[in-house]
Amino acid sequence: MYISITKVDGSFISDGFSNWKEGPVQFREHDGSECHKEAVERLETLPATTCDVGETLSAGHAK
């Protein structure tokens, strides 16, 4: 499965977060962002679309 990132919020993904004084406000804004919503959706659906690596290796070894 290929996972692409359509929207990126640099503060929470690559740049880091340093403005802790405004943290609660910015966390709420991020929580409502498309980037966050997409990440949550992927987190919820990924287990249903992937398989256990150990099981896959065992099945391949058994053949």
PDB file with one MODEL, atoms N, CA, C and O in Angstrom:
MODEL        1
ATOM      1  N   MET A   1       0.846  -1.178   0.000  1.00  0.00           N
ATOM      2  CA  MET A   1       0.000   0.000   0.000  1.00  0.00           C
ATOM      3  C   MET A   1       0.887   1.235   0.000  1.00  0.00           C
ATOM      4  O   MET A   1       1.832   1.329   0.783  1.00  0.00           O
ATOM      5  N   TYR A   2       0.586   2.165  -0.865  1.00  0.00           N
ATOM      6  CA  TYR A   2       1.333   3.413  -0.965  1.00  0.00           C
ATOM      7  C   TYR A   2       0.600   4.480  -0.164  1.00  0.00           C
ATOM      8  O   TYR A   2      -0.607   4.666  -0.320  1.00  0.00           O
ATOM      9  N   ILE A   3       1.324   5.168   0.678  1.00  0.00           N
ATOM     10  CA  ILE A   3       0.731   6.226   1.486  1.00  0.00           C
ATOM     11  C   ILE A   3       1.309   7.555   1.039  1.00  0.00           C
ATOM     12  O   ILE A   3       2.519   7.773   1.107  1.00  0.00           O
ATOM     13  N   SER A   4       0.436   8.441   0.581  1.00  0.00           N
ATOM     14  CA  SER A   4       0.903   9.761   0.160  1.00  0.00           C
ATOM     15  C   SER A   4       0.420  10.801   1.158  1.00  0.00           C
ATOM     16  O   SER A   4      -0.560  10.590   1.872  1.00  0.00           O
ATOM     17  N   ILE A   5       1.106  11.898   1.196  1.00  0.00           N
ATOM     18  CA  ILE A   5       0.707  13.006   2.056  1.00  0.00           C
ATOM     19  C   ILE A   5       0.227  14.121   1.147  1.00  0.00           C
ATOM     20  O   ILE A   5       1.006  14.679   0.375  1.00  0.00           O
ATOM     21  N   THR A   6      -1.058  14.445   1.239  1.00  0.00           N
ATOM     22  CA  THR A   6      -1.604  15.472   0.365  1.00  0.00           C
ATOM     23  C   THR A   6      -1.450  16.861   0.965  1.00  0.00           C
ATOM     24  O   THR A   6      -1.288  17.836   0.232  1.00  0.00           O
ATOM     25  N   LYS A   7      -1.498  16.961   2.269  1.00  0.00           N
ATOM     26  CA  LYS A   7      -1.344  18.250   2.933  1.00  0.00           C
ATOM     27  C   LYS A   7      -0.390  18.050   4.103  1.00  0.00           C
ATOM     28  O   LYS A   7      -0.429  17.022   4.780  1.00  0.00           O
ATOM     29  N   VAL A   8       0.458  19.031   4.332  1.00  0.00           N
ATOM     30  CA  VAL A   8       1.448  18.915   5.395  1.00  0.00           C
ATOM     31  C   VAL A   8       1.385  20.143   6.287  1.00  0.00           C
ATOM     32  O   VAL A   8       1.364  21.273   5.799  1.00  0.00           O
ATOM     33  N   ASP A   9       1.355  19.924   7.570  1.00  0.00           N
ATOM     34  CA  ASP A   9       1.424  20.998   8.554  1.00  0.00           C
ATOM     35  C   ASP A   9       2.807  20.928   9.167  1.00  0.00           C
ATOM     36  O   ASP A   9       3.036  20.142  10.086  1.00  0.00           O
ATOM     37  N   GLY A  10       3.737  21.739   8.674  1.00  0.00           N
ATOM     38  CA  GLY A  10       5.138  21.672   9.067  1.00  0.00           C
ATOM     39  C   GLY A  10       5.383  21.743  10.558  1.00  0.00           C
ATOM     40  O   GLY A  10       6.283  21.075  11.068  1.00  0.00           O
ATOM     41  N   SER A  11       4.599  22.541  11.267  1.00  0.00           N
ATOM     42  CA  SER A  11       4.819  22.683  12.704  1.00  0.00           C
ATOM     43  C   SER A  11       4.680  21.367  13.447  1.00  0.00           C
ATOM     44  O   SER A  11       5.355  21.144  14.451  1.00  0.00           O
ATOM     45  N   PHE A  12       3.828  20.514  12.971  1.00  0.00           N
ATOM     46  CA  PHE A  12       3.570  19.269  13.672  1.00  0.00           C
ATOM     47  C   PHE A  12       4.233  18.062  13.024  1.00  0.00           C
ATOM     48  O   PHE A  12       4.211  16.973  13.597  1.00  0.00           O
ATOM     49  N   ILE A  13       4.817  18.228  11.852  1.00  0.00           N
ATOM     50  CA  ILE A  13       5.389  17.087  11.145  1.00  0.00           C
ATOM     51  C   ILE A  13       6.890  17.204  10.962  1.00  0.00           C
ATOM     52  O   ILE A  13       7.623  16.281  11.319  1.00  0.00           O
ATOM     53  N   SER A  14       7.366  18.311  10.417  1.00  0.00           N
ATOM     54  CA  SER A  14       8.791  18.386  10.081  1.00  0.00           C
ATOM     55  C   SER A  14       9.566  19.463  10.839  1.00  0.00           C
ATOM     56  O   SER A  14      10.741  19.264  11.148  1.00  0.00           O
ATOM     57  N   ASP A  15       8.946  20.583  11.140  1.00  0.00           N
ATOM     58  CA  ASP A  15       9.661  21.700  11.751  1.00  0.00           C
ATOM     59  C   ASP A  15       9.761  21.604  13.270  1.00  0.00           C
ATOM     60  O   ASP A  15      10.699  22.127  13.872  1.00  0.00           O
ATOM     61  N   GLY A  16       8.807  20.944  13.874  1.00  0.00           N
ATOM     62  CA  GLY A  16       8.749  20.906  15.333  1.00  0.00           C
ATOM     63  C   GLY A  16       7.873  22.033  15.860  1.00  0.00           C
ATOM     64  O   GLY A  16       7.516  22.952  15.123  1.00  0.00           O
ATOM     65  N   PHE A  17       7.539  21.954  17.115  1.00  0.00           N
ATOM     66  CA  PHE A  17       6.652  22.939  17.722  1.00  0.00           C
ATOM     67  C   PHE A  17       7.378  23.587  18.890  1.00  0.00           C
ATOM     68  O   PHE A  17       7.896  22.887  19.760  1.00  0.00           O
ATOM     69  N   SER A  18       7.423  24.923  18.923  1.00  0.00           N
ATOM     70  CA  SER A  18       8.160  25.597  19.990  1.00  0.00           C
ATOM     71  C   SER A  18       7.365  26.690  20.705  1.00  0.00           C
ATOM     72  O   SER A  18       7.795  27.162  21.757  1.00  0.00           O
ATOM     73  N   ASN A  19       6.236  27.096  20.170  1.00  0.00           N
ATOM     74  CA  ASN A  19       5.462  28.178  20.774  1.00  0.00           C
ATOM     75  C   ASN A  19       4.452  27.601  21.773  1.00  0.00           C
ATOM     76  O   ASN A  19       3.250  27.580  21.509  1.00  0.00           O
ATOM     77  N   TRP A  20       4.948  27.139  22.910  1.00  0.00           N
ATOM     78  CA  TRP A  20       4.090  26.465  23.884  1.00  0.00           C
ATOM     79  C   TRP A  20       3.115  27.419  24.558  1.00  0.00           C
ATOM     80  O   TRP A  20       2.095  26.979  25.088  1.00  0.00           O
ATOM     81  N   LYS A  21       3.405  28.708  24.549  1.00  0.00           N
ATOM     82  CA  LYS A  21       2.496  29.686  25.151  1.00  0.00           C
ATOM     83  C   LYS A  21       1.156  29.691  24.413  1.00  0.00           C
ATOM     84  O   LYS A  21       0.098  29.819  25.029  1.00  0.00           O
ATOM     85  N   GLU A  22       1.214  29.553  23.112  1.00  0.00           N
ATOM     86  CA  GLU A  22       0.007  29.520  22.282  1.00  0.00           C
ATOM     87  C   GLU A  22      -0.396  28.086  21.925  1.00  0.00           C
ATOM     88  O   GLU A  22      -1.262  27.875  21.077  1.00  0.00           O
ATOM     89  N   GLY A  23       0.225  27.120  22.563  1.00  0.00           N
ATOM     90  CA  GLY A  23       0.004  25.715  22.242  1.00  0.00           C
ATOM     91  C   GLY A  23      -1.444  25.275  22.194  1.00  0.00           C
ATOM     92  O   GLY A  23      -1.874  24.728  21.178  1.00  0.00           O
ATOM     93  N   PRO A  24      -2.227  25.493  23.265  1.00  0.00           N
ATOM     94  CA  PRO A  24      -3.612  25.011  23.244  1.00  0.00           C
ATOM     95  C   PRO A  24      -4.424  25.524  22.056  1.00  0.00           C
ATOM     96  O   PRO A  24      -5.210  24.782  21.469  1.00  0.00           O
ATOM     97  N   VAL A  25      -4.232  26.784  21.708  1.00  0.00           N
ATOM     98  CA  VAL A  25      -4.959  27.359  20.570  1.00  0.00           C
ATOM     99  C   VAL A  25      -4.504  26.698  19.276  1.00  0.00           C
ATOM    100  O   VAL A  25      -5.328  26.309  18.448  1.00  0.00           O
ATOM    101  N   GLN A  26      -3.198  26.574  19.104  1.00  0.00           N
ATOM    102  CA  GLN A  26      -2.688  25.988  17.869  1.00  0.00           C
ATOM    103  C   GLN A  26      -3.003  24.496  17.774  1.00  0.00           C
ATOM    104  O   GLN A  26      -3.207  23.980  16.675  1.00  0.00           O
ATOM    105  N   PHE A  27      -3.045  23.800  18.907  1.00  0.00           N
ATOM    106  CA  PHE A  27      -3.417  22.381  18.884  1.00  0.00           C
ATOM    107  C   PHE A  27      -4.860  22.221  18.413  1.00  0.00           C
ATOM    108  O   PHE A  27      -5.163  21.325  17.625  1.00  0.00           O
ATOM    109  N   ARG A  28      -5.755  23.094  18.898  1.00  0.00           N
ATOM    110  CA  ARG A  28      -7.154  23.019  18.461  1.00  0.00           C
ATOM    111  C   ARG A  28      -7.276  23.321  16.968  1.00  0.00           C
ATOM    112  O   ARG A  28      -8.044  22.674  16.255  1.00  0.00           O
ATOM    113  N   GLU A  29      -6.511  24.310  16.502  1.00  0.00           N
ATOM    114  CA  GLU A  29      -6.539  24.630  15.071  1.00  0.00           C
ATOM    115  C   GLU A  29      -6.036  23.443  14.253  1.00  0.00           C
ATOM    116  O   GLU A  29      -6.629  23.086  13.235  1.00  0.00           O
ATOM    117  N   HIS A  30      -4.950  22.842  14.699  1.00  0.00           N
ATOM    118  CA  HIS A  30      -4.402  21.687  13.986  1.00  0.00           C
ATOM    119  C   HIS A  30      -5.390  20.524  14.006  1.00  0.00           C
ATOM    120  O   HIS A  30      -5.543  19.819  13.008  1.00  0.00           O
ATOM    121  N   ASP A  31      -6.055  20.326  15.135  1.00  0.00           N
ATOM    122  CA  ASP A  31      -7.016  19.234  15.276  1.00  0.00           C
ATOM    123  C   ASP A  31      -8.131  19.329  14.236  1.00  0.00           C
ATOM    124  O   ASP A  31      -8.671  18.308  13.811  1.00  0.00           O
ATOM    125  N   GLY A  32      -8.474  20.536  13.830  1.00  0.00           N
ATOM    126  CA  GLY A  32      -9.518  20.728  12.826  1.00  0.00           C
ATOM    127  C   GLY A  32      -8.995  20.814  11.402  1.00  0.00           C
ATOM    128  O   GLY A  32      -9.780  20.972  10.467  1.00  0.00           O
ATOM    129  N   SER A  33      -7.678  20.713  11.218  1.00  0.00           N
ATOM    130  CA  SER A  33      -7.089  20.864   9.885  1.00  0.00           C
ATOM    131  C   SER A  33      -7.283  19.610   9.034  1.00  0.00           C
ATOM    132  O   SER A  33      -7.455  18.506   9.552  1.00  0.00           O
ATOM    133  N   GLU A  34      -7.250  19.806   7.732  1.00  0.00           N
ATOM    134  CA  GLU A  34      -7.369  18.678   6.803  1.00  0.00           C
ATOM    135  C   GLU A  34      -6.215  17.697   6.990  1.00  0.00           C
ATOM    136  O   GLU A  34      -6.399  16.485   6.878  1.00  0.00           O
ATOM    137  N   CYS A  35      -5.034  18.222   7.272  1.00  0.00           N
ATOM    138  CA  CYS A  35      -3.861  17.375   7.483  1.00  0.00           C
ATOM    139  C   CYS A  35      -4.110  16.401   8.631  1.00  0.00           C
ATOM    140  O   CYS A  35      -3.828  15.209   8.504  1.00  0.00           O
ATOM    141  N   HIS A  36      -4.628  16.892   9.737  1.00  0.00           N
ATOM    142  CA  HIS A  36      -4.880  16.050  10.906  1.00  0.00           C
ATOM    143  C   HIS A  36      -6.008  15.057  10.628  1.00  0.00           C
ATOM    144  O   HIS A  36      -5.909  13.881  10.978  1.00  0.00           O
ATOM    145  N   LYS A  37      -7.068  15.535  10.003  1.00  0.00           N
ATOM    146  CA  LYS A  37      -8.201  14.655   9.700  1.00  0.00           C
ATOM    147  C   LYS A  37      -7.766  13.508   8.792  1.00  0.00           C
ATOM    148  O   LYS A  37      -8.181  12.366   8.987  1.00  0.00           O
ATOM    149  N   GLU A  38      -6.931  13.813   7.800  1.00  0.00           N
ATOM    150  CA  GLU A  38      -6.438  12.773   6.894  1.00  0.00           C
ATOM    151  C   GLU A  38      -5.556  11.778   7.647  1.00  0.00           C
ATOM    152  O   GLU A  38      -5.644  10.571   7.419  1.00  0.00           O
ATOM    153  N   ALA A  39      -4.713  12.280   8.537  1.00  0.00           N
ATOM    154  CA  ALA A  39      -3.834  11.398   9.309  1.00  0.00           C
ATOM    155  C   ALA A  39      -4.640  10.465  10.205  1.00  0.00           C
ATOM    156  O   ALA A  39      -4.319   9.281  10.310  1.00  0.00           O
ATOM    157  N   VAL A  40      -5.677  10.980  10.849  1.00  0.00           N
ATOM    158  CA  VAL A  40      -6.523  10.156  11.713  1.00  0.00           C
ATOM    159  C   VAL A  40      -7.248   9.099  10.887  1.00  0.00           C
ATOM    160  O   VAL A  40      -7.333   7.942  11.299  1.00  0.00           O
ATOM    161  N   GLU A  41      -7.768   9.486   9.732  1.00  0.00           N
ATOM    162  CA  GLU A  41      -8.463   8.531   8.868  1.00  0.00           C
ATOM    163  C   GLU A  41      -7.521   7.411   8.431  1.00  0.00           C
ATOM    164  O   GLU A  41      -7.901   6.240   8.436  1.00  0.00           O
ATOM    165  N   ARG A  42      -6.308   7.764   8.059  1.00  0.00           N
ATOM    166  CA  ARG A  42      -5.332   6.753   7.636  1.00  0.00           C
ATOM    167  C   ARG A  42      -4.967   5.832   8.789  1.00  0.00           C
ATOM    168  O   ARG A  42      -4.808   4.627   8.597  1.00  0.00           O
ATOM    169  N   LEU A  43      -4.835   6.389   9.978  1.00  0.00           N
ATOM    170  CA  LEU A  43      -4.504   5.588  11.153  1.00  0.00           C
ATOM    171  C   LEU A  43      -5.602   4.573  11.439  1.00  0.00           C
ATOM    172  O   LEU A  43      -5.321   3.444  11.841  1.00  0.00           O
ATOM    173  N   GLU A  44      -6.851   4.975  11.232  1.00  0.00           N
ATOM    174  CA  GLU A  44      -7.974   4.084  11.496  1.00  0.00           C
ATOM    175  C   GLU A  44      -8.133   3.018  10.419  1.00  0.00           C
ATOM    176  O   GLU A  44      -8.551   1.901  10.724  1.00  0.00           O
ATOM    177  N   THR A  45      -7.811   3.335   9.166  1.00  0.00           N
ATOM    178  CA  THR A  45      -8.042   2.385   8.075  1.00  0.00           C
ATOM    179  C   THR A  45      -6.828   1.536   7.729  1.00  0.00           C
ATOM    180  O   THR A  45      -6.983   0.486   7.106  1.00  0.00           O
ATOM    181  N   LEU A  46      -5.636   1.948   8.108  1.00  0.00           N
ATOM    182  CA  LEU A  46      -4.425   1.215   7.741  1.00  0.00           C
ATOM    183  C   LEU A  46      -4.417  -0.237   8.222  1.00  0.00           C
ATOM    184  O   LEU A  46      -4.082  -1.120   7.433  1.00  0.00           O
ATOM    185  N   PRO A  47      -4.772  -0.526   9.478  1.00  0.00           N
ATOM    186  CA  PRO A  47      -4.738  -1.928   9.912  1.00  0.00           C
ATOM    187  C   PRO A  47      -5.639  -2.852   9.083  1.00  0.00           C
ATOM    188  O   PRO A  47      -5.341  -4.037   8.933  1.00  0.00           O
ATOM    189  N   ALA A  48      -6.721  -2.321   8.553  1.00  0.00           N
ATOM    190  CA  ALA A  48      -7.633  -3.139   7.754  1.00  0.00           C
ATOM    191  C   ALA A  48      -7.084  -3.413   6.357  1.00  0.00           C
ATOM    192  O   ALA A  48      -7.545  -4.336   5.685  1.00  0.00           O
ATOM    193  N   THR A  49      -6.108  -2.625   5.912  1.00  0.00           N
ATOM    194  CA  THR A  49      -5.598  -2.777   4.552  1.00  0.00           C
ATOM    195  C   THR A  49      -4.196  -3.364   4.497  1.00  0.00           C
ATOM    196  O   THR A  49      -3.628  -3.518   3.416  1.00  0.00           O
ATOM    197  N   THR A  50      -3.641  -3.688   5.641  1.00  0.00           N
ATOM    198  CA  THR A  50      -2.294  -4.256   5.680  1.00  0.00           C
ATOM    199  C   THR A  50      -2.326  -5.610   6.369  1.00  0.00           C
ATOM    200  O   THR A  50      -3.324  -5.974   6.991  1.00  0.00           O
ATOM    201  N   CYS A  51      -1.243  -6.345   6.260  1.00  0.00           N
ATOM    202  CA  CYS A  51      -1.182  -7.644   6.924  1.00  0.00           C
ATOM    203  C   CYS A  51       0.053  -7.703   7.813  1.00  0.00           C
ATOM    204  O   CYS A  51       0.972  -6.894   7.677  1.00  0.00           O
ATOM    205  N   ASP A  52       0.061  -8.652   8.706  1.00  0.00           N
ATOM    206  CA  ASP A  52       1.157  -8.826   9.641  1.00  0.00           C
ATOM    207  C   ASP A  52       2.401  -9.315   8.909  1.00  0.00           C
ATOM    208  O   ASP A  52       2.336 -10.300   8.173  1.00  0.00           O
ATOM    209  N   VAL A  53       3.520  -8.647   9.099  1.00  0.00           N
ATOM    210  CA  VAL A  53       4.765  -9.003   8.420  1.00  0.00           C
ATOM    211  C   VAL A  53       5.208 -10.404   8.815  1.00  0.00           C
ATOM    212  O   VAL A  53       5.642 -11.181   7.964  1.00  0.00           O
ATOM    213  N   GLY A  54       5.104 -10.731  10.091  1.00  0.00           N
ATOM    214  CA  GLY A  54       5.500 -12.058  10.560  1.00  0.00           C
ATOM    215  C   GLY A  54       4.700 -13.165   9.903  1.00  0.00           C
ATOM    216  O   GLY A  54       5.257 -14.190   9.510  1.00  0.00           O
ATOM    217  N   GLU A  55       3.395 -12.963   9.782  1.00  0.00           N
ATOM    218  CA  GLU A  55       2.543 -13.959   9.131  1.00  0.00           C
ATOM    219  C   GLU A  55       2.905 -14.099   7.657  1.00  0.00           C
ATOM    220  O   GLU A  55       2.935 -15.210   7.128  1.00  0.00           O
ATOM    221  N   THR A  56       3.175 -12.995   7.000  1.00  0.00           N
ATOM    222  CA  THR A  56       3.547 -13.028   5.588  1.00  0.00           C
ATOM    223  C   THR A  56       4.850 -13.785   5.388  1.00  0.00           C
ATOM    224  O   THR A  56       4.957 -14.606   4.477  1.00  0.00           O
ATOM    225  N   LEU A  57       5.844 -13.516   6.232  1.00  0.00           N
ATOM    226  CA  LEU A  57       7.120 -14.222   6.128  1.00  0.00           C
ATOM    227  C   LEU A  57       6.964 -15.705   6.429  1.00  0.00           C
ATOM    228  O   LEU A  57       7.559 -16.539   5.747  1.00  0.00           O
ATOM    229  N   SER A  58       6.177 -16.044   7.435  1.00  0.00           N
ATOM    230  CA  SER A  58       5.954 -17.449   7.777  1.00  0.00           C
ATOM    231  C   SER A  58       5.261 -18.188   6.642  1.00  0.00           C
ATOM    232  O   SER A  58       5.621 -19.322   6.325  1.00  0.00           O
ATOM    233  N   ALA A  59       4.276 -17.555   6.036  1.00  0.00           N
ATOM    234  CA  ALA A  59       3.558 -18.179   4.926  1.00  0.00           C
ATOM    235  C   ALA A  59       4.495 -18.393   3.743  1.00  0.00           C
ATOM    236  O   ALA A  59       4.431 -19.428   3.078  1.00  0.00           O
ATOM    237  N   GLY A  60       5.361 -17.423   3.478  1.00  0.00           N
ATOM    238  CA  GLY A  60       6.323 -17.560   2.382  1.00  0.00           C
ATOM    239  C   GLY A  60       7.343 -18.637   2.667  1.00  0.00           C
ATOM    240  O   GLY A  60       7.758 -19.351   1.754  1.00  0.00           O
ATOM    241  N   HIS A  61       7.753 -18.768   3.904  1.00  0.00           N
ATOM    242  CA  HIS A  61       8.739 -19.780   4.292  1.00  0.00           C
ATOM    243  C   HIS A  61       8.138 -21.189   4.234  1.00  0.00           C
ATOM    244  O   HIS A  61       8.838 -22.154   3.929  1.00  0.00           O
ATOM    245  N   ALA A  62       6.851 -21.298   4.525  1.00  0.00           N
ATOM    246  CA  ALA A  62       6.184 -22.603   4.536  1.00  0.00           C
ATOM    247  C   ALA A  62       6.003 -23.169   3.136  1.00  0.00           C
ATOM    248  O   ALA A  62       5.808 -24.375   2.984  1.00  0.00           O
ATOM    249  N   LYS A  63       6.061 -22.331   2.115  1.00  0.00           N
ATOM    250  CA  LYS A  63       5.838 -22.800   0.736  1.00  0.00           C
ATOM    251  C   LYS A  63       6.998 -23.574   0.210  1.00  0.00           C
ATOM    252  O   LYS A  63       6.966 -24.036  -0.930  1.00  0.00           O
TER     253      LYS A  63
ENDMDL
END
